Structure formats: C-alpha cells, structure tokens
Amino acid sequence: MIRIFIALIILGLSSINNANSQGFSTPRNPSIVFYQVGLGAGTFFSAPRPTIEFENIVNQKAPVLTLGLGKRYGDHVSIRSNLSIQQFAAKEFIGNQDGNDVLDPMFNGYNFALDITPTFNVMPSYNLKKRFPVDLNLGLGLGYLLTNRTEKLYFNGKYYEINLTERSPYIPLRASLSFKLGLLNDISIEGAFFNTWLDNKRPLTKLSRNSDHFAQLNVMFRRHVF
C-alpha cells in the first residue's frame, strides 16, 4: 500500500511539472495547473476504547488547514495532491463523587495527511473563460497519514496519560460546491471524509463505521495558473 501511494505521488508531481512547458491558451490543450488553500473545522470518529463504552465518547470539532496543488485534464477531470493538518479531541462521560455523569477530556492530538485524489467536475470546463459560475466536484483518492495524540486513561481511581504516534493509509472522499470568482479564482465549500485503518484490529478488506475516521468541512480558495 505504501509503495502504491509513493508511486501515485511521483506520477502526480511529474504531471504537474510537465504542465509548465505546455501551451495552455490553445483549445487543443485544456490542462490547467492550480493551487488552493482551505480553512475549516473537522471531527474524529473514534473506535471503541477498551475501558469505556463507545456511546460515552463525545468527539470535539477542531480547526483544519488544507493545502493543495493540482492539474486539470480536459472538461471534467483533474488530479489533486492534498496536504492537511487537523486537530482532533474527544471527551468522555464519567461519574463523579456525587454520582453524576460529567464530561472529562479523553484525548487530543493532530493528524498530518497527504493524498492524491482524482476529481470529477459535473459541469464541463474546457478552458477558464468558459467554465460555469457554479460547479459540483466529486473525488476519491488514496493517501497516507500520521497521527500524534495524548490519551488520558482512568483506571482504579487514577488518571494516566500516554502519548501515541500512529500511521495508516486512508481513502479520502471529497465533495465540493465551487463558485467562480473572476477569470483565475474560485471559492468552494468542501466536505471530506478520511476512511482510515488506524484501528489495528480491522483488516484492510473490511469497512467499519466506528474505526477511527476523520471528517472535515472546509472553505477553499483556488487560484489557476497558466
């Protein structure tokens, strides 16, 4: 899986570098290079922990920063490389001395994710001048992420903190609604879901709804470069 991901990165970057030597103004070559920056919020869907019930976890919303570089191929297809940094945290309900359930911090951390995502845009866009004012984009890719978190465990009346670093491939699913801002700029609202295998008890061939996944909602600014 890691070798496939590295090969995809090399292929995507070589395609983007070759774009600088091509004439993008001619109708026969509609390829366009672009970069984008996004800010938003995300959350973490936790796998069950060994000491508590899954329903007791409350996942928090936290900031996300996304950077992207891509290239368009024809009317409907582009390939993007995406780097995102996402903070995540969760709290759990525990009983206090009065017998009441209170929310207590459980873990917090960051993920660093890099992926290559082919993207399909619904409205045809042969060149920048003729692209539609509004477009819908859908993407499915392959990536690799690293997470670092501090997790707090409650056992026999005491708290224990452990630091964990984990790595996993992931499948990013992206959907966005983009709006044209002049000739070279777009702004979009993008939702993303990262299907990961951070849960080491889950085989790669099996999908699981509660298995350490991430979700994001970002506002993206895109700039096209000839």
N, C-alpha and C positions, 0 to 999 in steps of 0.2 A: 504493500500500500504506500509506504513512504517513497519507494523508488518511482512509482507511477506519479505521485504528486510532484516530485522534483522534476520529472520529465515534462509534466504539464507546465510548470513554471518556466523552464527553459524555452519551451515551444512558444508560450505566450509572449515572453520578453523578446525573443528573436523576431517575432512577427511585428511587435511594436517598433523595434529599432529599424526594421526594414522600411517602415512607413515613411521615414524621413526622406528617403531617396525617391519617393513616388510623387507623381503629379496629381494632387487631389482635386484640382479645379476642373479636370476633364470629366465628362459624363461617363466615360468608359471605366473610370477608376473611382468608385464612390467611397473608398476606405478613408476613414477619418480617425485621427488619434484624439483622445480626450483624457482629461484628469478630473477628479472630483473629490470633494471634501464633505463630510457629513457629521452632524452632531445630533444626538438624540438620547434616548433612555432605553434600558434593557432590563431583563429579569432572567432568573435562573430557575429551571425546573429540577428539583432535587430528587435523586434516587432515595429510597428509604434508608435511613441510618440504623445501625444495629441496636441503638439504645432507646429509640423512640418510635412512635407510630408516624407514618408519613403525613397523616392529616394534621399533625401538630405543627408542621413547618409552615411558616409564612414567608414567602420569598419577597425580597425587597426590590424596588425599582432603583436603578443607579445609572450614572452617565455612561455614554458610549461615544468614542471618536472613531471615525472611519475615513481612510484614505484609499483612493482608487486610481488605477491607470488602465486604459483600455483602447480598443480599436474597433471600428465598425467595418463590417464586411457586407456590402450590398444593402438591400432595402430593409431587411428585418433582423439581421443577426449581428451581434457584437460579442467580443470576448473581453472580460474584465479580470484584472488582478486586484484583490481587495485586502487591505490590512486594517484590522480593527482592534481597538483596546477597550475592553469592557470591564467595569467594576461590577461586582455582584456581592450580595449579602443575604442572610436569612436569619429569622428569629424563630424561636420555638416556644410553645406554651408549657410552662412548668408550674407545679403547685408550690405556693409559698407557705410560710408558717401558719397563716390563717386559713389554709385550705382552699384558697382561691387560685385560679389559673392566671398567670401573668406572662407577658411576652418578654423573653430574655434573648439577647444576642447569641446566635449559634455559630456562625462563621461569616467571614468576609474575605474578599480576595479580588484578583484581577485575572482576566484571560487575554492572551495575545494570539490572534487568529489570522492566518494567511490562506487565501484560497484563489483558485482560478474558476471563474463562473461564465460559461456561455449564456448569453441573454437574448431573448426573442422580444422584439417590439412589435405590437399589433399593427400600428399604422405604418404604411410604407414611407421610407425616408431616404430617397435616392441621393439627395445632397442637402446641405444645410439650409439653403434658401427655400426649398420646397417641403421641408418637414412640417408636420401638422402642429398646431398650437398645443394640443394635448395628446399624450400617448400613454399606453399601458405597456409595462415591461415585465417579463417573467424570466427567471433564471434558476438553473440547477447546476451545481458545481461540485468541486472536490477540494478539501482543504486540510490543514493540519494546525492544531492549536496547542498552546501551553497554558496551564493554569497554575497560579500560586495562591494559596489561601491559608488562613489561620482559622482552625476549627476548635471550638470550645466544647468539651465533653463534661457532663455532670455525672459523677459516679460516687455512690456511698457518701453523699452529702458534701462532696468537694468538686471544684472545677479544675479541669486540666486543659491546657492549650497545646495544640500540636500544629506544626507547620508542614504543609503538604505541597509538593510540586508534581503535577501530573501532565501527561501528554496524550493526545488522541487524534486520529483522523476524524473528519466530520464532513457531512454533506450539507452545504448551505442551500436553502431555498429562499429566493428573493422575489418580491413583487412590489412594483412601484408605479406611481402615477406621476408623470412628468409634465411640466409646463414650460413652454418656450419663452425665454427672456431675451429677445433680440436675436441677432444672427448667430452668435457664438455661445450663448449661455442658456442653460436650462436649470430649473429647480424642481425637485421631486420629493415626494413623501414615500419612503421605502420601508417596508416591513421585511424582516429577515428571521429565519429560524435555523439554528445550527443543530442538526441531529448528530450527536457525538457518541463515542464509545468509552467515555470516562468511567462508566460502571464496569469494572473489570470482570464481573460475573456474567455480563451479557455478551453472547457471541456476535461476531460481525454480521452473521447471516440473519439475525433476529432483530426486529423492530420492537421498541418498548416505549410507551408513552412517558413513564416515570423513570428516567435513566440519565440524569444529569445533562439536560439540554439547555440551550440558551435561546432567547428571543430578543429582538431589537426593533425599535421604531425610530427612524432617522429622517431628518430633513437634509437632503443632499443638494449641493451646488455643483454643477458640471460646467466645465469650460472646454470647448472644442479647439483643437489646434490643427492648423493646416500642415 
